[in-house]
Amino acid sequence: MLDTKSKFVLSILAKDCGNGNYKIVEVSDIIQSLPRHLRMDSEAIKHILTHLERQDIISIKYDDDGVYCLAVLPYGFEILESEKPKYFKKEKTRNKKINYLSIFLCFISSLLGTTLGIVICYFLLKLF
């Protein structure tokens, strides 16, 4: 499992290294891309990058004083995709609205169907 800071760093790297190709990334660019409440120094970023490499989430070709040549491996993209449903809460609220709407429509249609059935039975009994 990755902590929040590692997931944000991984998502930044996935945006930069889109299709799994190696790309040169500077630590300062990663720091600037992080949200303000998750800003870290360069040493913390280096530790996160080495941790991600040890977990086979990214591959680092070389590093040179805050400049890395790296690529996000398929397992890294898989981790990011498995975390997406937690970030997209609009879809869940939309499904709840649909569920409430379908429950309401089901109630109204059953009420109307029952009323129509009673009226039909009343007229059939009246005829015979």
N, C-alpha and C positions, 0 to 999 in steps of 0.2 A: 504494500500500500504506500501511496505517496502522500505527503502532507500538502497543505494548500500552496505553500510557496513553490514547492517542486512542480506541482501541477501547472501553476501559472508560468513558470519558466519553460516547462515542456510545451505549453500551448504557444508561447512566443516563438520557440524554436520551430514548432510545426508550421507556423505561419511563414517563417523565413525560409525554411527548407521544405517547401511544399510537397514535392513528389518523391522525397527520399534521397535526393541528390545531395552531395556534399556542398556546403556553402561556408564561406568565411564570415564569422560572427564575432563582433567585439563585445566584451563584457559590459562596457559602458552603454552600448545600444540595448542590451538586455535590461540593465538597470533603469534606463529611461522609459522602457516599454512597460515596466511593472506599475501597478497602481500605487498611489502615494502611501497607502497604509501597509503595503508589503515591500517597500523599498529596503534594499540591503546593500551592504558594501561588496566590493569585488571578491573578497575572500569567501564570503558566504555563497556567492554565485559559483565560484570555483569548486567549493565543496558539493554544491548541488549537482553541478555538471559531472563531477567524478562519481557521485552516487548514482546518477542516471546511467552513466556508462557501465558501472559495475552491475547494474540491474538489467543490462542489455536492452535499454530503452533508446539510447542514442549511441552513435559510434563517433569517437573522436579520432581524427587522423593525426592531428598535431595541435599543440598549443604553444603560443609564444607570447609571453608577457601580456595576457589579457586578450589575445586574438586567437580564436579557435577555428579550426576547420572541422566541421561536424555534420552529421546527418542523423535524422530521426529514423529509427528502425521501425519496421511494421508493428512490433509490439507496442511502441510508443503511440502510434496512431490508434491502435486498438484500445489502449487505455483511455485516450482522449474521447473516442467515440462511445465507450461504455459509460463515460461520465456525463455525456450530453443531456440525457433526460432529466438529470437533477437541475440543470441550469435553465431548461426551458419549461417554466411553470405555466406559461400561457396555454399550452396545449392541454394540460390537465384541467385548468379551470374551464376551458371551452368544452371539454368532455363532460364535466359536471353539469354545465348548462344544458347540454344536449340530453343528458340523462334526466334532469328535472323536467325538461320539456317533453320528453317521451313518456315519462310517468304521468304528467298532467294530461297529455293527449290520450293515453291509454285509459285513464280514469273517465274522461269525458266521453270517449267512444263506447266504453262499457256501460255508462249511464244511459246514453242515448239508445244503445242496442237493447238494453233491458226495458226501457220505456216503450220502444217500438214493439218489442215482443209482447208486452202486456196489452198494448192497444190492439195488436193483431189477434191475440187470444180472446179478447173481449168481444171483438166483432165476429169472430168465428162462433163463439158460444151464443151470441145474439141471433145468428142466422139459423142455427139448429135448435 
